[in-house]
Amino acid sequence: RRISIDELIRSSKEGRLQEVFGTGTAAVISPVDEIQYRETNIRINHGQIGPIARRLFDEITAIHYGEIPDTHGWMYNIP
């Protein structure tokens, strides 16, 4: 679902915002250290990768290296 910036700010103030990360083919998973919006600066997990992002990173890279099966059909063998 979409998350508004207001919800993000509110979650941070309430101490419920635990981690934020971006994903992509080259970066796999990249933690977000902070978000600046107008006069609000949100620091997130001191730039450290959180447990959800860590688990996703480990699983995706294990699929890349053939250490675990690709059950999603993401990988293609190019001869």
PDB file of N, CA, C and O in Angstrom, chain B, residues numbered from 101:
ATOM      1  N   ARG B 101       0.833  -1.187   0.000  1.00  0.00           N
ATOM      2  CA  ARG B 101       0.000   0.000   0.000  1.00  0.00           C
ATOM      3  C   ARG B 101       0.873   1.244   0.000  1.00  0.00           C
ATOM      4  O   ARG B 101       2.036   1.194   0.399  1.00  0.00           O
ATOM      5  N   ARG B 102       0.325   2.331  -0.437  1.00  0.00           N
ATOM      6  CA  ARG B 102       1.061   3.593  -0.416  1.00  0.00           C
ATOM      7  C   ARG B 102       1.116   4.131   1.018  1.00  0.00           C
ATOM      8  O   ARG B 102       0.179   3.964   1.800  1.00  0.00           O
ATOM      9  N   ILE B 103       2.224   4.771   1.333  1.00  0.00           N
ATOM     10  CA  ILE B 103       2.405   5.377   2.654  1.00  0.00           C
ATOM     11  C   ILE B 103       2.656   6.862   2.441  1.00  0.00           C
ATOM     12  O   ILE B 103       3.575   7.241   1.715  1.00  0.00           O
ATOM     13  N   SER B 104       1.850   7.697   3.063  1.00  0.00           N
ATOM     14  CA  SER B 104       2.012   9.145   2.905  1.00  0.00           C
ATOM     15  C   SER B 104       3.177   9.629   3.764  1.00  0.00           C
ATOM     16  O   SER B 104       3.574   8.967   4.724  1.00  0.00           O
ATOM     17  N   ILE B 105       3.713  10.784   3.409  1.00  0.00           N
ATOM     18  CA  ILE B 105       4.795  11.372   4.205  1.00  0.00           C
ATOM     19  C   ILE B 105       4.291  11.695   5.610  1.00  0.00           C
ATOM     20  O   ILE B 105       5.047  11.594   6.576  1.00  0.00           O
ATOM     21  N   ASP B 106       3.021  12.083   5.730  1.00  0.00           N
ATOM     22  CA  ASP B 106       2.457  12.370   7.057  1.00  0.00           C
ATOM     23  C   ASP B 106       2.447  11.118   7.929  1.00  0.00           C
ATOM     24  O   ASP B 106       2.749  11.187   9.120  1.00  0.00           O
ATOM     25  N   GLU B 107       2.100   9.977   7.340  1.00  0.00           N
ATOM     26  CA  GLU B 107       2.111   8.717   8.090  1.00  0.00           C
ATOM     27  C   GLU B 107       3.534   8.343   8.486  1.00  0.00           C
ATOM     28  O   GLU B 107       3.768   7.853   9.591  1.00  0.00           O
ATOM     29  N   LEU B 108       4.479   8.574   7.587  1.00  0.00           N
ATOM     30  CA  LEU B 108       5.881   8.285   7.869  1.00  0.00           C
ATOM     31  C   LEU B 108       6.388   9.139   9.036  1.00  0.00           C
ATOM     32  O   LEU B 108       7.039   8.628   9.947  1.00  0.00           O
ATOM     33  N   ILE B 109       6.090  10.425   9.004  1.00  0.00           N
ATOM     34  CA  ILE B 109       6.508  11.337  10.079  1.00  0.00           C
ATOM     35  C   ILE B 109       5.849  10.935  11.396  1.00  0.00           C
ATOM     36  O   ILE B 109       6.514  10.876  12.430  1.00  0.00           O
ATOM     37  N   ARG B 110       4.552  10.660  11.361  1.00  0.00           N
ATOM     38  CA  ARG B 110       3.824  10.256  12.573  1.00  0.00           C
ATOM     39  C   ARG B 110       4.406   8.959  13.147  1.00  0.00           C
ATOM     40  O   ARG B 110       4.606   8.848  14.356  1.00  0.00           O
ATOM     41  N   SER B 111       4.673   7.995  12.288  1.00  0.00           N
ATOM     42  CA  SER B 111       5.246   6.721  12.745  1.00  0.00           C
ATOM     43  C   SER B 111       6.607   6.925  13.386  1.00  0.00           C
ATOM     44  O   SER B 111       6.939   6.269  14.373  1.00  0.00           O
ATOM     45  N   SER B 112       7.396   7.834  12.827  1.00  0.00           N
ATOM     46  CA  SER B 112       8.709   8.130  13.395  1.00  0.00           C
ATOM     47  C   SER B 112       8.569   8.759  14.783  1.00  0.00           C
ATOM     48  O   SER B 112       9.252   8.357  15.725  1.00  0.00           O
ATOM     49  N   LYS B 113       7.687   9.740  14.898  1.00  0.00           N
ATOM     50  CA  LYS B 113       7.473  10.414  16.184  1.00  0.00           C
ATOM     51  C   LYS B 113       6.948   9.455  17.248  1.00  0.00           C
ATOM     52  O   LYS B 113       7.251   9.608  18.431  1.00  0.00           O
ATOM     53  N   GLU B 114       6.165   8.469  16.828  1.00  0.00           N
ATOM     54  CA  GLU B 114       5.606   7.489  17.764  1.00  0.00           C
ATOM     55  C   GLU B 114       6.570   6.342  18.051  1.00  0.00           C
ATOM     56  O   GLU B 114       6.261   5.456  18.848  1.00  0.00           O
ATOM     57  N   GLY B 115       7.734   6.356  17.408  1.00  0.00           N
ATOM     58  CA  GLY B 115       8.728   5.312  17.631  1.00  0.00           C
ATOM     59  C   GLY B 115       8.407   3.999  16.940  1.00  0.00           C
ATOM     60  O   GLY B 115       8.964   2.959  17.291  1.00  0.00           O
ATOM     61  N   ARG B 116       7.509   4.038  15.954  1.00  0.00           N
ATOM     62  CA  ARG B 116       7.112   2.817  15.259  1.00  0.00           C
ATOM     63  C   ARG B 116       7.874   2.587  13.956  1.00  0.00           C
ATOM     64  O   ARG B 116       7.815   1.494  13.393  1.00  0.00           O
ATOM     65  N   LEU B 117       8.583   3.597  13.473  1.00  0.00           N
ATOM     66  CA  LEU B 117       9.334   3.473  12.223  1.00  0.00           C
ATOM     67  C   LEU B 117      10.652   2.774  12.520  1.00  0.00           C
ATOM     68  O   LEU B 117      11.525   3.339  13.179  1.00  0.00           O
ATOM     69  N   GLN B 118      10.796   1.560  12.041  1.00  0.00           N
ATOM     70  CA  GLN B 118      11.965   0.757  12.380  1.00  0.00           C
ATOM     71  C   GLN B 118      13.008   0.711  11.286  1.00  0.00           C
ATOM     72  O   GLN B 118      14.203   0.730  11.579  1.00  0.00           O
ATOM     73  N   GLU B 119      12.587   0.651  10.025  1.00  0.00           N
ATOM     74  CA  GLU B 119      13.558   0.619   8.942  1.00  0.00           C
ATOM     75  C   GLU B 119      12.920   1.066   7.639  1.00  0.00           C
ATOM     76  O   GLU B 119      11.719   0.913   7.420  1.00  0.00           O
ATOM     77  N   VAL B 120      13.765   1.623   6.784  1.00  0.00           N
ATOM     78  CA  VAL B 120      13.370   2.034   5.440  1.00  0.00           C
ATOM     79  C   VAL B 120      14.497   1.604   4.521  1.00  0.00           C
ATOM     80  O   VAL B 120      15.671   1.770   4.851  1.00  0.00           O
ATOM     81  N   PHE B 121      14.146   1.052   3.372  1.00  0.00           N
ATOM     82  CA  PHE B 121      15.182   0.649   2.430  1.00  0.00           C
ATOM     83  C   PHE B 121      14.666   0.769   1.008  1.00  0.00           C
ATOM     84  O   PHE B 121      13.461   0.764   0.758  1.00  0.00           O
ATOM     85  N   GLY B 122      15.606   0.876   0.090  1.00  0.00           N
ATOM     86  CA  GLY B 122      15.290   0.876  -1.332  1.00  0.00           C
ATOM     87  C   GLY B 122      15.782  -0.418  -1.940  1.00  0.00           C
ATOM     88  O   GLY B 122      16.686  -1.059  -1.404  1.00  0.00           O
ATOM     89  N   THR B 123      15.194  -0.802  -3.049  1.00  0.00           N
ATOM     90  CA  THR B 123      15.605  -2.024  -3.726  1.00  0.00           C
ATOM     91  C   THR B 123      15.852  -1.741  -5.201  1.00  0.00           C
ATOM     92  O   THR B 123      15.312  -0.791  -5.767  1.00  0.00           O
ATOM     93  N   GLY B 124      16.663  -2.568  -5.800  1.00  0.00           N
ATOM     94  CA  GLY B 124      16.931  -2.449  -7.223  1.00  0.00           C
ATOM     95  C   GLY B 124      17.808  -3.589  -7.686  1.00  0.00           C
ATOM     96  O   GLY B 124      18.345  -4.337  -6.869  1.00  0.00           O
ATOM     97  N   THR B 125      17.955  -3.727  -8.982  1.00  0.00           N
ATOM     98  CA  THR B 125      18.717  -4.859  -9.501  1.00  0.00           C
ATOM     99  C   THR B 125      20.197  -4.766  -9.162  1.00  0.00           C
ATOM    100  O   THR B 125      20.818  -5.790  -8.879  1.00  0.00           O
ATOM    101  N   ALA B 126      20.774  -3.588  -9.180  1.00  0.00           N
ATOM    102  CA  ALA B 126      22.206  -3.454  -8.888  1.00  0.00           C
ATOM    103  C   ALA B 126      22.475  -3.363  -7.391  1.00  0.00           C
ATOM    104  O   ALA B 126      23.410  -3.987  -6.888  1.00  0.00           O
ATOM    105  N   ALA B 127      21.665  -2.594  -6.681  1.00  0.00           N
ATOM    106  CA  ALA B 127      21.904  -2.363  -5.255  1.00  0.00           C
ATOM    107  C   ALA B 127      21.360  -3.486  -4.381  1.00  0.00           C
ATOM    108  O   ALA B 127      21.777  -3.620  -3.231  1.00  0.00           O
ATOM    109  N   VAL B 128      20.470  -4.270  -4.882  1.00  0.00           N
ATOM    110  CA  VAL B 128      19.743  -5.313  -4.156  1.00  0.00           C
ATOM    111  C   VAL B 128      18.907  -4.649  -3.064  1.00  0.00           C
ATOM    112  O   VAL B 128      17.713  -4.424  -3.264  1.00  0.00           O
ATOM    113  N   ILE B 129      19.502  -4.332  -1.923  1.00  0.00           N
ATOM    114  CA  ILE B 129      18.814  -3.651  -0.818  1.00  0.00           C
ATOM    115  C   ILE B 129      19.752  -2.572  -0.279  1.00  0.00           C
ATOM    116  O   ILE B 129      20.913  -2.854   0.017  1.00  0.00           O
ATOM    117  N   SER B 130      19.259  -1.341  -0.151  1.00  0.00           N
ATOM    118  CA  SER B 130      20.070  -0.252   0.405  1.00  0.00           C
ATOM    119  C   SER B 130      19.294   0.430   1.526  1.00  0.00           C
ATOM    120  O   SER B 130      18.208   0.959   1.289  1.00  0.00           O
ATOM    121  N   PRO B 131      19.840   0.425   2.752  1.00  0.00           N
ATOM    122  CA  PRO B 131      19.149   1.084   3.855  1.00  0.00           C
ATOM    123  C   PRO B 131      19.127   2.598   3.663  1.00  0.00           C
ATOM    124  O   PRO B 131      20.058   3.176   3.101  1.00  0.00           O
ATOM    125  N   VAL B 132      18.063   3.227   4.132  1.00  0.00           N
ATOM    126  CA  VAL B 132      17.932   4.683   4.100  1.00  0.00           C
ATOM    127  C   VAL B 132      18.277   5.193   5.489  1.00  0.00           C
ATOM    128  O   VAL B 132      17.694   4.755   6.481  1.00  0.00           O
ATOM    129  N   ASP B 133      19.230   6.121   5.559  1.00  0.00           N
ATOM    130  CA  ASP B 133      19.699   6.670   6.832  1.00  0.00           C
ATOM    131  C   ASP B 133      18.780   7.776   7.345  1.00  0.00           C
ATOM    132  O   ASP B 133      18.494   7.851   8.540  1.00  0.00           O
ATOM    133  N   GLU B 134      18.322   8.630   6.435  1.00  0.00           N
ATOM    134  CA  GLU B 134      17.442   9.711   6.864  1.00  0.00           C
ATOM    135  C   GLU B 134      16.577  10.186   5.708  1.00  0.00           C
ATOM    136  O   GLU B 134      16.910  10.010   4.536  1.00  0.00           O
ATOM    137  N   ILE B 135      15.457  10.794   6.075  1.00  0.00           N
ATOM    138  CA  ILE B 135      14.544  11.394   5.110  1.00  0.00           C
ATOM    139  C   ILE B 135      14.330  12.836   5.530  1.00  0.00           C
ATOM    140  O   ILE B 135      13.975  13.107   6.678  1.00  0.00           O
ATOM    141  N   GLN B 136      14.545  13.766   4.603  1.00  0.00           N
ATOM    142  CA  GLN B 136      14.321  15.188   4.848  1.00  0.00           C
ATOM    143  C   GLN B 136      13.069  15.596   4.084  1.00  0.00           C
ATOM    144  O   GLN B 136      12.981  15.400   2.872  1.00  0.00           O
ATOM    145  N   TYR B 137      12.111  16.160   4.793  1.00  0.00           N
ATOM    146  CA  TYR B 137      10.895  16.664   4.152  1.00  0.00           C
ATOM    147  C   TYR B 137      10.552  18.003   4.776  1.00  0.00           C
ATOM    148  O   TYR B 137      10.203  18.082   5.954  1.00  0.00           O
ATOM    149  N   ARG B 138      10.655  19.045   3.985  1.00  0.00           N
ATOM    150  CA  ARG B 138      10.447  20.415   4.452  1.00  0.00           C
ATOM    151  C   ARG B 138      11.314  20.657   5.685  1.00  0.00           C
ATOM    152  O   ARG B 138      12.539  20.583   5.597  1.00  0.00           O
ATOM    153  N   GLU B 139      10.706  20.942   6.816  1.00  0.00           N
ATOM    154  CA  GLU B 139      11.482  21.222   8.033  1.00  0.00           C
ATOM    155  C   GLU B 139      11.666  19.986   8.912  1.00  0.00           C
ATOM    156  O   GLU B 139      12.183  20.089  10.024  1.00  0.00           O
ATOM    157  N   THR B 140      11.256  18.848   8.433  1.00  0.00           N
ATOM    158  CA  THR B 140      11.327  17.621   9.224  1.00  0.00           C
ATOM    159  C   THR B 140      12.462  16.737   8.736  1.00  0.00           C
ATOM    160  O   THR B 140      12.579  16.459   7.543  1.00  0.00           O
ATOM    161  N   ASN B 141      13.293  16.300   9.666  1.00  0.00           N
ATOM    162  CA  ASN B 141      14.386  15.384   9.365  1.00  0.00           C
ATOM    163  C   ASN B 141      14.160  14.102  10.171  1.00  0.00           C
ATOM    164  O   ASN B 141      14.124  14.129  11.401  1.00  0.00           O
ATOM    165  N   ILE B 142      14.010  12.999   9.470  1.00  0.00           N
ATOM    166  CA  ILE B 142      13.747  11.717  10.122  1.00  0.00           C
ATOM    167  C   ILE B 142      14.997  10.856  10.020  1.00  0.00           C
ATOM    168  O   ILE B 142      15.414  10.496   8.918  1.00  0.00           O
ATOM    169  N   ARG B 143      15.596  10.523  11.152  1.00  0.00           N
ATOM    170  CA  ARG B 143      16.738   9.599  11.190  1.00  0.00           C
ATOM    171  C   ARG B 143      16.193   8.189  11.358  1.00  0.00           C
ATOM    172  O   ARG B 143      15.289   7.945  12.156  1.00  0.00           O
ATOM    173  N   ILE B 144      16.766   7.261  10.585  1.00  0.00           N
ATOM    174  CA  ILE B 144      16.234   5.904  10.564  1.00  0.00           C
ATOM    175  C   ILE B 144      17.330   4.897  10.878  1.00  0.00           C
ATOM    176  O   ILE B 144      18.263   4.731  10.092  1.00  0.00           O
ATOM    177  N   ASN B 145      17.228   4.239  11.993  1.00  0.00           N
ATOM    178  CA  ASN B 145      18.089   3.110  12.358  1.00  0.00           C
ATOM    179  C   ASN B 145      19.577   3.396  12.182  1.00  0.00           C
ATOM    180  O   ASN B 145      20.356   2.477  11.929  1.00  0.00           O
ATOM    181  N   HIS B 146      19.976   4.646  12.311  1.00  0.00           N
ATOM    182  CA  HIS B 146      21.388   5.052  12.235  1.00  0.00           C
ATOM    183  C   HIS B 146      22.086   4.543  10.978  1.00  0.00           C
ATOM    184  O   HIS B 146      23.289   4.281  11.002  1.00  0.00           O
ATOM    185  N   GLY B 147      21.347   4.401   9.883  1.00  0.00           N
ATOM    186  CA  GLY B 147      21.921   3.963   8.615  1.00  0.00           C
ATOM    187  C   GLY B 147      22.271   2.491   8.542  1.00  0.00           C
ATOM    188  O   GLY B 147      22.859   2.029   7.564  1.00  0.00           O
ATOM    189  N   GLN B 148      21.906   1.759   9.581  1.00  0.00           N
ATOM    190  CA  GLN B 148      22.202   0.324   9.603  1.00  0.00           C
ATOM    191  C   GLN B 148      21.076  -0.448   8.926  1.00  0.00           C
ATOM    192  O   GLN B 148      19.917  -0.034   8.960  1.00  0.00           O
ATOM    193  N   ILE B 149      21.422  -1.551   8.325  1.00  0.00           N
ATOM    194  CA  ILE B 149      20.404  -2.391   7.707  1.00  0.00           C
ATOM    195  C   ILE B 149      19.601  -3.084   8.813  1.00  0.00           C
ATOM    196  O   ILE B 149      20.171  -3.631   9.757  1.00  0.00           O
ATOM    197  N   GLY B 150      18.281  -3.051   8.682  1.00  0.00           N
ATOM    198  CA  GLY B 150      17.412  -3.659   9.688  1.00  0.00           C
ATOM    199  C   GLY B 150      17.185  -5.135   9.417  1.00  0.00           C
ATOM    200  O   GLY B 150      17.653  -5.656   8.405  1.00  0.00           O
ATOM    201  N   PRO B 151      16.476  -5.814  10.304  1.00  0.00           N
ATOM    202  CA  PRO B 151      16.303  -7.261  10.181  1.00  0.00           C
ATOM    203  C   PRO B 151      15.516  -7.697   8.943  1.00  0.00           C
ATOM    204  O   PRO B 151      15.817  -8.741   8.366  1.00  0.00           O
ATOM    205  N   ILE B 152      14.527  -6.928   8.530  1.00  0.00           N
ATOM    206  CA  ILE B 152      13.758  -7.305   7.340  1.00  0.00           C
ATOM    207  C   ILE B 152      14.608  -7.125   6.091  1.00  0.00           C
ATOM    208  O   ILE B 152      14.664  -8.011   5.238  1.00  0.00           O
ATOM    209  N   ALA B 153      15.270  -5.976   5.983  1.00  0.00           N
ATOM    210  CA  ALA B 153      16.140  -5.732   4.830  1.00  0.00           C
ATOM    211  C   ALA B 153      17.282  -6.743   4.794  1.00  0.00           C
ATOM    212  O   ALA B 153      17.656  -7.206   3.716  1.00  0.00           O
ATOM    213  N   ARG B 154      17.838  -7.092   5.943  1.00  0.00           N
ATOM    214  CA  ARG B 154      18.927  -8.078   6.001  1.00  0.00           C
ATOM    215  C   ARG B 154      18.452  -9.436   5.486  1.00  0.00           C
ATOM    216  O   ARG B 154      19.144 -10.091   4.706  1.00  0.00           O
ATOM    217  N   ARG B 155      17.276  -9.848   5.928  1.00  0.00           N
ATOM    218  CA  ARG B 155      16.736 -11.138   5.492  1.00  0.00           C
ATOM    219  C   ARG B 155      16.488 -11.142   3.983  1.00  0.00           C
ATOM    220  O   ARG B 155      16.812 -12.114   3.301  1.00  0.00           O
ATOM    221  N   LEU B 156      15.911 -10.050   3.461  1.00  0.00           N
ATOM    222  CA  LEU B 156      15.678  -9.960   2.018  1.00  0.00           C
ATOM    223  C   LEU B 156      16.991  -9.956   1.243  1.00  0.00           C
ATOM    224  O   LEU B 156      17.115 -10.637   0.225  1.00  0.00           O
ATOM    225  N   PHE B 157      17.975  -9.186   1.724  1.00  0.00           N
ATOM    226  CA  PHE B 157      19.284  -9.140   1.067  1.00  0.00           C
ATOM    227  C   PHE B 157      19.911 -10.528   1.027  1.00  0.00           C
ATOM    228  O   PHE B 157      20.382 -10.980  -0.017  1.00  0.00           O
ATOM    229  N   ASP B 158      19.911 -11.194   2.171  1.00  0.00           N
ATOM    230  CA  ASP B 158      20.513 -12.531   2.240  1.00  0.00           C
ATOM    231  C   ASP B 158      19.818 -13.510   1.298  1.00  0.00           C
ATOM    232  O   ASP B 158      20.477 -14.301   0.622  1.00  0.00           O
ATOM    233  N   GLU B 159      18.488 -13.456   1.253  1.00  0.00           N
ATOM    234  CA  GLU B 159      17.758 -14.391   0.401  1.00  0.00           C
ATOM    235  C   GLU B 159      17.969 -14.085  -1.082  1.00  0.00           C
ATOM    236  O   GLU B 159      18.192 -14.999  -1.877  1.00  0.00           O
ATOM    237  N   ILE B 160      17.901 -12.817  -1.454  1.00  0.00           N
ATOM    238  CA  ILE B 160      18.077 -12.454  -2.868  1.00  0.00           C
ATOM    239  C   ILE B 160      19.487 -12.774  -3.348  1.00  0.00           C
ATOM    240  O   ILE B 160      19.658 -13.312  -4.442  1.00  0.00           O
ATOM    241  N   THR B 161      20.499 -12.451  -2.543  1.00  0.00           N
ATOM    242  CA  THR B 161      21.870 -12.755  -2.977  1.00  0.00           C
ATOM    243  C   THR B 161      22.118 -14.261  -3.002  1.00  0.00           C
ATOM    244  O   THR B 161      22.884 -14.739  -3.838  1.00  0.00           O
ATOM    245  N   ALA B 162      21.490 -15.013  -2.109  1.00  0.00           N
ATOM    246  CA  ALA B 162      21.626 -16.472  -2.145  1.00  0.00           C
ATOM    247  C   ALA B 162      21.005 -17.040  -3.421  1.00  0.00           C
ATOM    248  O   ALA B 162      21.527 -17.998  -3.991  1.00  0.00           O
ATOM    249  N   ILE B 163      19.902 -16.459  -3.867  1.00  0.00           N
ATOM    250  CA  ILE B 163      19.306 -16.869  -5.141  1.00  0.00           C
ATOM    251  C   ILE B 163      20.257 -16.524  -6.286  1.00  0.00           C
ATOM    252  O   ILE B 163      20.476 -17.338  -7.184  1.00  0.00           O
ATOM    253  N   HIS B 164      20.820 -15.312  -6.252  1.00  0.00           N
ATOM    254  CA  HIS B 164      21.765 -14.890  -7.306  1.00  0.00           C
ATOM    255  C   HIS B 164      22.924 -15.865  -7.451  1.00  0.00           C
ATOM    256  O   HIS B 164      23.333 -16.189  -8.566  1.00  0.00           O
ATOM    257  N   TYR B 165      23.448 -16.328  -6.335  1.00  0.00           N
ATOM    258  CA  TYR B 165      24.624 -17.207  -6.346  1.00  0.00           C
ATOM    259  C   TYR B 165      24.268 -18.692  -6.430  1.00  0.00           C
ATOM    260  O   TYR B 165      25.150 -19.548  -6.365  1.00  0.00           O
ATOM    261  N   GLY B 166      22.985 -18.995  -6.573  1.00  0.00           N
ATOM    262  CA  GLY B 166      22.566 -20.386  -6.712  1.00  0.00           C
ATOM    263  C   GLY B 166      22.646 -21.190  -5.430  1.00  0.00           C
ATOM    264  O   GLY B 166      22.654 -22.420  -5.469  1.00  0.00           O
ATOM    265  N   GLU B 167      22.705 -20.508  -4.287  1.00  0.00           N
ATOM    266  CA  GLU B 167      22.808 -21.189  -2.997  1.00  0.00           C
ATOM    267  C   GLU B 167      21.459 -21.714  -2.512  1.00  0.00           C
ATOM    268  O   GLU B 167      21.396 -22.681  -1.751  1.00  0.00           O
ATOM    269  N   ILE B 168      20.393 -21.075  -2.954  1.00  0.00           N
ATOM    270  CA  ILE B 168      19.045 -21.556  -2.656  1.00  0.00           C
ATOM    271  C   ILE B 168      18.243 -21.516  -3.957  1.00  0.00           C
ATOM    272  O   ILE B 168      18.580 -20.751  -4.860  1.00  0.00           O
ATOM    273  N   PRO B 169      17.190 -22.327  -4.066  1.00  0.00           N
ATOM    274  CA  PRO B 169      16.424 -22.361  -5.311  1.00  0.00           C
ATOM    275  C   PRO B 169      15.674 -21.055  -5.572  1.00  0.00           C
ATOM    276  O   PRO B 169      15.238 -20.378  -4.641  1.00  0.00           O
ATOM    277  N   ASP B 170      15.535 -20.720  -6.834  1.00  0.00           N
ATOM    278  CA  ASP B 170      14.750 -19.562  -7.258  1.00  0.00           C
ATOM    279  C   ASP B 170      13.305 -20.007  -7.435  1.00  0.00           C
ATOM    280  O   ASP B 170      12.932 -20.491  -8.504  1.00  0.00           O
ATOM    281  N   THR B 171      12.499 -19.849  -6.406  1.00  0.00           N
ATOM    282  CA  THR B 171      11.096 -20.274  -6.469  1.00  0.00           C
ATOM    283  C   THR B 171      10.200 -19.203  -7.089  1.00  0.00           C
ATOM    284  O   THR B 171       8.996 -19.408  -7.242  1.00  0.00           O
ATOM    285  N   HIS B 172      10.793 -18.052  -7.448  1.00  0.00           N
ATOM    286  CA  HIS B 172      10.026 -16.931  -7.997  1.00  0.00           C
ATOM    287  C   HIS B 172      10.141 -16.814  -9.515  1.00  0.00           C
ATOM    288  O   HIS B 172       9.414 -16.034 -10.131  1.00  0.00           O
ATOM    289  N   GLY B 173      11.039 -17.576 -10.118  1.00  0.00           N
ATOM    290  CA  GLY B 173      11.243 -17.492 -11.557  1.00  0.00           C
ATOM    291  C   GLY B 173      11.984 -16.238 -11.992  1.00  0.00           C
ATOM    292  O   GLY B 173      11.779 -15.752 -13.105  1.00  0.00           O
ATOM    293  N   TRP B 174      12.852 -15.703 -11.119  1.00  0.00           N
ATOM    294  CA  TRP B 174      13.592 -14.479 -11.418  1.00  0.00           C
ATOM    295  C   TRP B 174      14.822 -14.719 -12.285  1.00  0.00           C
ATOM    296  O   TRP B 174      15.205 -13.858 -13.076  1.00  0.00           O
ATOM    297  N   MET B 175      15.436 -15.878 -12.139  1.00  0.00           N
ATOM    298  CA  MET B 175      16.726 -16.130 -12.780  1.00  0.00           C
ATOM    299  C   MET B 175      16.547 -16.805 -14.140  1.00  0.00           C
ATOM    300  O   MET B 175      15.688 -17.668 -14.324  1.00  0.00           O
ATOM    301  N   TYR B 176      17.384 -16.384 -15.080  1.00  0.00           N
ATOM    302  CA  TYR B 176      17.417 -16.990 -16.411  1.00  0.00           C
ATOM    303  C   TYR B 176      18.847 -17.374 -16.723  1.00  0.00           C
ATOM    304  O   TYR B 176      19.759 -16.558 -16.590  1.00  0.00           O
ATOM    305  N   ASN B 177      19.044 -18.594 -17.130  1.00  0.00           N
ATOM    306  CA  ASN B 177      20.369 -19.062 -17.513  1.00  0.00           C
ATOM    307  C   ASN B 177      20.619 -18.648 -18.960  1.00  0.00           C
ATOM    308  O   ASN B 177      19.880 -19.035 -19.865  1.00  0.00           O
ATOM    309  N   ILE B 178      21.662 -17.863 -19.163  1.00  0.00           N
ATOM    310  CA  ILE B 178      22.023 -17.419 -20.505  1.00  0.00           C
ATOM    311  C   ILE B 178      23.273 -18.177 -20.920  1.00  0.00           C
ATOM    312  O   ILE B 178      24.344 -17.972 -20.348  1.00  0.00           O
ATOM    313  N   PRO B 179      23.142 -19.061 -21.921  1.00  0.00           N
ATOM    314  CA  PRO B 179      24.305 -19.873 -22.325  1.00  0.00           C
ATOM    315  C   PRO B 179      25.396 -19.033 -22.976  1.00  0.00           C
ATOM    316  O   PRO B 179      26.434 -19.565 -23.369  1.00  0.00           O
TER     317      PRO B 179
END
